Amino acid sequence: MATELTAPVETAALAAEVEGLLDSAEPEGIYRDTRECGGGLLLAALLLISPPTPRAPKTDAR
């Protein structure tokens, strides 16, 4: 009989906690703009496909 009296209180507390978790604000973090990510990806791709810097031929100094 004692569990019948405490069950509605526990259920209400649990329901309030679940509602609080579902309606919580977004977690703190860094959110990036899609255009910003696209620009960074394009820059990285251009750097990867660019030709290497030319090197001067080695001279033999014998």
N, C-alpha and C positions, 0 to 999 in steps of 0.2 A: 504494500500500500504506500510506503514511503517513496518508492520510485515513481509512482503515478503522480505525486505532487511535484516532484522535482523535474520530471521529464519536460513539461511545457516551458519551464524557465530555461533549461538547457537548450531546447530546440529554438527558442526565441533568440538566445544569445548566439547560437551557432548560425542561425539565419542572418542575424545582423552582421556577424563577422564575414560571412560569405558575400553579402551585399557590399560591404566595405571593400573587400578585395576585388570584386568585379567592377566597381565604380571608381577605383582608385585612379589618381592621375598617372600619366605616363611616367615610367621610371626616368631618372636623370641619366642623361647620356648625350652623346654627340650625334645629331641627326644631320645628314648631309643632303644638299640639294642634288637632284638628278643631273642637272646641267653641270654642276661643279664636278661631280664624279665622272661624267662623260668627258669633260675637258681634261681632267687629269689622266684618264685612260687614253685619250687621243695623244696627249703629250708623251706619255710613256711609250706608246706604240711608235711614234715618230722617232723617238730616241733609239729604240731598239732596231728599227729598220734603216737608220741612217748609216751611210758607209763609214768605215773607220778612217781616222785621220791618216793622211799619207806620211810615210816615213822616208827620210833621205837614205839613199843607198850607202852602205858602209864602205869606207875607203881603206885599202890596205896601206899602212904606213910602215913598210919594212925597210 
